[in-house]
Amino acid sequence: MLTDPNPTIRRKLIEVSLPLDEIGAASKKQKAPKGYPTSLHKYWAQRPLAACRAVLFAQLVDDPSAWRDRFPTEEAQESERNRLHDVIRAMVPWEASSNETILNAARWEIARSVAWNIGEEPPPREDGEAILRYLQEKAPPVYDPFSGGGSIPLEAQRLGLRAYGSDLNPVAVLIGKALVEIPPKFARQAPVNPDARAEAARGGAWQGRGAQGLAEDVRYYGKWMRDEAEKRIGELYPKATLPDGSEATVIAWLWARTVRSPDPAAKGAMVPLVSSFMLSTKEGKKAWAEIVHDANAPDGWRFEVRNGDLSAEEEARLKKGTIGRSGGGVCALTGSAMPFSYIRQEGKGIGLGNRLMAIVAEGKKGRIYLSPTVEQVVIADQARPQWVPDGELPNNPRDFKTPNYGLKTFASLFTPRQLVALTTFSDLVAEAREKVLQDAVAAGRSTDSTPLHEAGTGATAYADAVATYLGFMVDRASDYGSEISTWLTDDNAIRGTFGRQAIPMTWDFCEANYFGKSSADLNTISKVISEVVSGLPANSDSFVFQRDISSKEGYKKSYIINTDPPYYDNIGYADLSDFFYVWMKKSLQDVWPELFRRLSTPKGSELIATPYRHNGSRDCVEFCAVAFFQAIGKRSSN
């Protein structure tokens, strides 16, 4: 849509044809490559970047049939259409997202359609800067009213367009700001950290582009956070003693939940709930835990880790554990059945316990699995959190399983040691922000004290920007560091809390060492986030704001609307986001006061059908949810 009140409506490429096979192949879910934007922060149903890029391009570029004076025959139109398909084929692979030659070719095609529609000619193909300026001045902005994880605004910006997004959810809004709004404010600026300033003093001119300076500072101050945290709480993360007496860094502690046995013969013992005793299923590196009856151990049993070869039958037995997905569990001491109804009752009553099952350490030739020790358990028990996140988990039995077993609060999803660590990291975000501010002033940045949330661009705003990404570090640490996180036995690695779009109940869980060599290490986390920031386009002023879509505030008719609305009832975005919101609020409330003014994410007008929020019979609940969805949707479309 152009600002001309009577524009010529021309047929767009998307209305005719697209190279769907290539777009589909590039959009196929795969392990995120280095710098992939979804690694910045977890969100749900994030759209494939390749598809967003292709659809935006085809939505803005005219089909050749719209210009019969230029392409008078069907053969000429088809030839031109195939050429445009080749442009799409070249730009959809992830590798093309940082290739300015390929991207400029795509931008020029958009600029050409815009120019022809207003009676002009586009800038020269080879002048990338002129093409970007032209798109900024003449092309309509793209607006995604359900921007969520930010894929559409990001790809609009990558194509050189002004990009706008909005969402009701503050977590989504801040992700969008971090992707498209913050980087352009500080693009092409040198980092301010002491190492970078020392290099500049030696005559080393900053050669970075885009948001690479910002990314360097995120990495530097992220490492400072990690080192400072280790000084403060490192004693809670001891090394493990190997069989030869040497010490090794712990990667993770693997815990099993326990429940009081219903069998009188067990004499009230707390027995393990283990989904699988296998710790590593890699060929040649198999490891597992066994239950050993020991009268001197608590409850008369202990875990012992073993390594070696296994027959297929033995491995199948160990994989069964003591609890499955159906039927419940069995008492490891007596073999008595423990149905889920009983485990739920005990969990809500006296509560479930935890028992250390194994220790994963970093050896000279890979991961080493060790039996638990009393010393390791004693140190873990010394953790005393001074703060815990507020709030109860939603009464959403479809997606939140832990309340069925007595784990009803956000705090209950973390061990005491995890709470101490995440609280320490959150507090360090504010301290790091002050260091960034001092260093930014020392580096000669403007002393304007306007904060980032009020559109500042000086030293204060820059400190807010770096702090925002450091706050994302805390969130990523919480994802890899909860009682829902598990150990991947085939990869010998940590799986985060959100293996799927829910918070399930996990029986044996992984407690990561934030100072070990894994995906949960703070140095690894800061590197992942800084790599994303470094690769962001940062080429146009863009904005993401919090907005109820049923409101008309902030809406402009000159926008090109491109969106993918929330799933009808498949994902509880707001409920799931609260897992991160409680940590964001602690880390970043002073930086983004408007976004984090509430106790939790807004849910009353969220555009999804949520039956569990409506009381009554099943039919009534479903009817109310559908009616709510339709009412909000109607207000949104008017």
N, C-alpha and C positions, 0 to 999 in steps of 0.2 A: 504494500500500500504506500503510495507516494503522497506528498502533501498537496499536490495538485487536486482541486476539488472535483475535477472531471478527467481523471486519467484514462488513458487507453488501456483497457484490460487485455493484456496479452497472455497467450498460452505459455505456461512455464514447462521446462523440461520434465519436471516431476509428473506432469499430467500426461506425458506421452510414453516415456520409457527410461529405464535406468539399468546399468550393468549389475543386476541384483546378485549374480553369483559371486562377483569379486567383492561387493559390499558385504555380503553375508560371510564370506571367508574371513575378511578382515575384522568383522564384528564378533566372530566366534569366541566364546569365553576361553581364555587361556591364562596361564600364570602371568601376572602383571610384569612387564619388562621394566628395566631400570628407568626411573623417572616417570612412570605412568601416573597420571593425575589422581586416579582412584586410591593410590597409596597414601595420599595426603591425609585422608581421614575416612574412617568407615562410614558408609551410609548404605541405604537399602534400595535395591532396584536401580542402581546407577546405570545410565544408558550407555551403550557402546559408543565410543567416540567416533569410530569410523562411520557408523550409520548416521550419527548426528551431523558430521561434516558433510557427508554426501547429500543428505536430505536438505540441509541448508543451502548448499550450492545449487541443487536442482530446483529449489523453491524460488531462488532469486535470478537464475539464468533463464532467459527466454528460450523456448523451443524454436528451432529454425522455421517451423511452419508459421510462426507469428510474424515473420519478416519475409513475406513472399516477394517483396520488391528486391530484396537482397539474395534470396534463395528461391528463385521462381519455379524450379521444377522439383518433383518428388525426389529425383535422384540427388539433386543438390542439397535438399533438406536432409536426406538420409546420410549423405556423406558428412555434412556438418554435425549432425546428431552423433554419428560414430566418433567424430573428433572430440566432441564434448564428453562422450563416454570414456575416451582415453584419458582425458584430464581427470575424471573421477577415479578411474583405475589407478592412476599414478598417485593420487593424493590420499586414498583411504588406508594404505598400510601405515602402521604406527611409525615406521622409520621415516615416512614422509612428513611427519608432524614437525620436524625440526629442519626440514630441507627448504630453505627460502626460495630456491629456484622453482621447485614444484608448487609451493604455496603461492608464489607471485603469479604463476601461470593461472592458477585457479582464481586468485583475486582479480586478475585482469579480465577474465571472462565475466565476472560479476559486474565489474566496472563498465565493461562494454555494454551490457544490457541496460544498466542504469543510464549511461550516457546516451545511448540511442533513444531511450524513452523520453529524454528531455531535449532531444535535438542537438546533442553534442557528440564529440568523438572522445574516446577514453584516452588517458595518458599513454605514452609509449610503453610497449610490453616490457622493455628492459629496465624501466625506471621504477623500481620497487617502492621507493619512498613516495614518489608522486602518486602511484596507485593507491597506497595507503591513505595519503592525504585526501585523494578524491573520494574514496569510500567513506571516510570520516565526514566529509562535507556534504556529499550528495546522496549516498545510499541510505535507505531507511534503517533505523535501528532495529535490532532483533530483541524481542521480549518473550521470556518464558515465565508465565505466571505460576507455574508449579516447578520451580527450578531445582528443588531437591538437591542432589549431589553435584549439580552445576555443569553437567556435560554439555547442554545446549548453549548456555552463555559462553562457555569456554571455547567451543568450536566456532561460534560466531565471531568471537574475538580473534581466534587464530586465522580466520578468513578475512581479517582486517575490518570487521564491522563493529559499530558501537553495540555493546551487548548489555542487556538489562535482564534481571531476574528477580523473582520475589517468591517468598514462601512464608507460610504461617509459622513454620518450625524454626526456632532460633538457631538450632544446631545446623540445619541446612543453610540458613542465611549466612552464618559465619563461614561455612565451607565455601559457599559461593563467593563471598568477599575475599577469602584467602586465595581463590583461584583467579578471579578476574578483576577485582576492584583494587586490592592492595598493591599487587606488583607494578602496575603502570605508574603509580604515584612515585615510585622510587626506582624506576627503570634507568639503567645506564649510570647509576650512582655507585661509587666505589664503596667497599665495606668500611666500617668504622672501627673494627676491633683492633686492639693494640698490635697484633702481628701484621695486619694489613697496613697500618699507619707506619710501622717501622720499615716495611718494605718500600712504601712510598717515599719515606725519608732518604732511603738509599738510592733513590732515583728510579724505582720501578713504577712506571706509569700503569694505571689500571687499564686492562685490555678487555674487560668483561663486557658483555652485552645483555640486554634485557634485564631480568631480575637476578642476574648472577651475583651481584654484590650483596643483595639482600640474602640470597641463599648462603653465601660464605659466612655471613654473620649468624645466620640460624645455626649453621654447623659449629661455629666457634663457641657461641654462648650455650648451645646445647651440650657441648663437651664440658664447658665450665659447670653447668648444672650437674652433669653426671659425676664429675670429679668432686664437687662440693658435697653432693649427696653421699658419696662413698665415705668422705671424711666423717659425716655426721651419723650415718647408720650402717657403715660397713661391717661393724661387729656383728650385726644380725645376719650377715651373709658369709659364714666361715668357709674356709677351704675344706675339702674332703681328704682324708688320709687313705692312700692307696695301699694295696697288699704289701708292697715293698717298703712301706714306711714313708714314702715321699708324699708331697701334697699336690693337689690339683684343684683348679677352679671348678666350682659346682656350676653346672648348666641349669639344672632344675631338680626340685624335690618332688617326687611322685607320691601322692597321698591316696589312701582309700578311705571312704566314709565307713563308719561302723554303726551298728544298731544293736540294741539289747536283744539277745536271743530269746525267742518265746519258749524254748525247750527247758523245762525245769532241770534237766540233766546238765545243762550248761551253767547252772548256778548264777544266772544273771550276767553272764559275760557279754561284753560288747564284741560282736563278731563282724568281719569285714564284708563289705559290699563291693565286689570287684567285677567289672565287666569283662576283663581279660587279664590273665596273669602274664601274658607275653609283654615284654618291654621293648624288644627289638626283634623284628621278623626278617631282617636282612640276612641273606645267605652268607654263612661263614662268620656272622657276628650276632648270632641269636642269643638272647638273654631273657630270663623270666624270673618271676618271684614264686616262691613256694611258701605255704604255711607250715611252720614247724611247731609241733606241740612242745611247750616248755613250761614246766610248773613254776619256774622263777620269773617268767615274763608276765606283764600285765594281762589279765584275763586268761592266762595259761597258754598263750600262743604268741608267735612273732613271725615276721617276714624274713626270709632269707633269699638273697639273689644268687642265681646260678647262671653260668654261661657255658656254651658248648653246642653239641649237635643234638638234634631231636628227631625222633621218628615222626611221620605224618600223624600217627595216632596220638602220640604224646602231645604234639603241638595242638591238635584239635581239642584235646582234653583241657589244656591250659587256657585256650581261647574261650572256653565256656565260662570261666570265672565262677562267681557265686551268685550272680544276678543277671537276668536277661531282659529282653524287651517285653516279653509276655510271661505272665504267671508269677513273677516276683523272683525271690531268691531262696537260697538254702543256707542253713546254719553250717558254717565251716567246721564246727566242732562235733555236731551230732547228725548232720544231714537232714534235720527237720526243715519242713517247708516254711518260708516266710513270705506270704503273699503281699502284694503291693499295699493292700488295705491295711495290713498290720504295720508295714514300714511307714506308711503315711501317718498312722495313728501315733506311732512312737516319735516320729519326727516332730509332729505338732505338740506332743506331750513333753517328754524329757529331753527331746532333741537328739539329733544324730551326732556322732563323734567323728574324729579323724585319726588315722594311724599312718605314720610314715611307712611307705611300702618299699621305696628304693631311692637311691641317689644317682643322678646322672652327672658325671664329671668329664672334663675335657682332658683326654689322655694324649700321649705323643702321637698315637696313630688313630685317633678318632675318639668317639664317645665311649666311656667306660661306665658300666652299671655296677653299683655297689650296694651292699646290704645297709639298712638303716643303722644308726648308732644312737646310743643314749645322748651323747654330747650334742649331736645335731638337733635332736628333739628338744633338749633343754634350751638351747639357744633360740630356737623358733618360739618357744613358750615365753621368752623374755620380752617379746614385742608387746608394747603397751600403747596403743594409739591414743593420742590426745584429742583427736577429732574423727568423727565418722560422718559419712554422707547421710543427710536426712531423707526421709520419705519411705513409704511402703511401696512394694511392687504392685502393679495393677492386678485386679481380679479378672485375669484373662487366661483361663485354663487352657486355651488352645495354644498360646504362644509362650506362656510363662509357667513352667512346670514346677519351679522350686517352692512356691508357697504351699503346694500340696504336701511338702515334706518339712514344713516348719521354717523354711528360709524365706521370710516374708518381706524383708527390707533390703535396700541397696547395700547397706553395710554387711548384711549376712552373706553376700556374694563374694566376700573377700576374707582371707585369713588376717589375723591381727598384724602379721608381718607385712602383708600387702598393703593394709591400711596405713601403717606407719610410713612405708615407702612412698605411696602415692600422695599422702599428705605432705611429706617432705618435698617431693617434686613440685607440688602445687605451690607451696610457699616459696620455693626457689624461683618460680616464674617471676614473681614480683621483684625479688632481689636482682635477678638477671636484667629485668627491665631498667632498674636504676643504673646498673653498670652500662647498659647500652646508651642510656640518655647521657651519662657523663662522657662516654667515649665519642658519641655523636657530636657533642658540643666541642670536644677537643679536636675532632676531625674537621671542624669548620662548618657543620650543618647549621642552618638557621635556628636561632634560639626562640623562635615563635613557639609559644606554649600551647597552641591550639591542639587538642587531642585528636587522635585519628578518627574517633567516632563523630567528631564535628568537622570532618573534612580537612584536618590539618595535614601539612606536608613537611613541617620542620623536625627538629631533633626529638621533640616530645612525641609527635605522631610516628616517627620512625621507631622509637623505642616501643611504642604500642604495637607496631607492626611485627617486630621481631618477637615480642612477648606473645602475640597471637599464635605464631607457629610453635613457640615453645610450649604453649598451652596444649596444642595438638599433640606434642610429644607425650604429655601426661595422659591424654586420651588413648593414644596408641599403647602406652604402657598399661593402662587399665584393661584394654582389650586382651593383651597377652598375659595379664596378671590378675586373673580372678579365679574363683573356685569352679568356674565353668570351663576354663581352659583345659585342654587335654594334651596328652602326649601322642604323637603320630609314630606308631611302632615301625611303619615301613620306611619313613623318611628320617627317623631319629631326630625329630624336630617338634617344635611347639605349635599347636593349633590354637588360634585365638578364641575368644568367647563366642563370636558370632560365626560359627561354621555354617549356620543357616540363619534365616530371618526370624529368630526366636531365641529365648533363653531356656534351653532345655535343662533337665536334671542330669548331672553327670555324677557317676559313682566314684570313679577314681579320677583324680584331677592333677594337673601339673602346676606347681608353683615355681615360676621362673626366677632366675637370678638376674636382676637388672644390671649387674656388674660382671656378667659372664659373657661368653662368646656365643650369642644366639640372636634370633630375631627380636628378643625382648630386651637386649642390652641397650641402654640409653644411647650409647655411641652409634649403634646400628640404627636406632629409631631416628636420631637427629640427622644421620646421613640420608636415610630414605626420604625424609621430609624435605631436606635441603635440595636433594636431586630433583624432586618434583618442582620446587620453586624455581630452580635454575632453568628448567626447560619450559616454563610457562611463557606464552606469547608476549604478554605485557606491552602490547603495541597500540592500545586504544583505551581511552577513558571509558570505563564501564562501571555499572552500579548494580548491587544486589540489595534489596531491602525487604524488611519484614512487612507482610501485608496479608490480610484476610481477602481472599480472591472475590468474595461476595461484595467487597467494598469497591467503590469506584475511585478512591483516592490514589493519586499517582498514575492513573491510566491515561495514555495518549493514543489517539486514533492513528497517528502516523507510524506506530510500531508495526513491524512484521511479527505476527504471532507464530511462534513455533514452540510446541509443548507436547509433553506426554503426561497426561494427568495421573494422579495416584491410582493404584489398584483399588478396585471397588471394595473388597473386604479381605484381601489376601495378606496385607502387611499393616501392622499397627505402628506406623512411623513414629508418632509422638511417644507412645509407650516405650518403644525400643530406644528412642533417642534419649530418654531420661537417664539411661545408663551412663551416657557421656555427659549429659547436661549437669549432673550433680558435681562432676569434676571440673567441667568448664566454668561453672558458677564460682567455684572456689578459686580457680586459677585466674579467671579473666573478668570477673564482675566489675572491677575498677576500670578495666580497659574498655569494656562494652556494657556500660550500665543499663542501657535500654533493653538490650537483648536478654540480660540475665536478671531482670527485676522480679521475675516470678519465682515461685518455689519449684516449679516444674514447667515442662513445655505445655503450651496451650492445646487443649483437646476439645473444647466445647464445639468449635465450628470446623474441626478437621474434616476434610471432604473424603471420608471413607465410611463404609457401613460397619459399625462395630456392635454386634448383637449383645456382647457382654456388658455394654453400658446401659442396657434397657432391661428393666425388671419385667417379670411376667412369664407366661408359658412360652414354649419354644416358638409357636406360631406368632404369638404376640411380639416376642423379642425380634424375630426376623422382620415382621411387618413394620415395627417401629424403626428399626435400623434402615430398612429400605426407604421408608417415608422421609427419614432424616436426610439420607443421602440425596434423594430427589429434591428436597426443599433447598438444601444448600447448593446443589448443582444448578437449580433454576435461578437462584439469586446471583450465582456466579456468571451465568450466561446472559443475563439481562443487561 
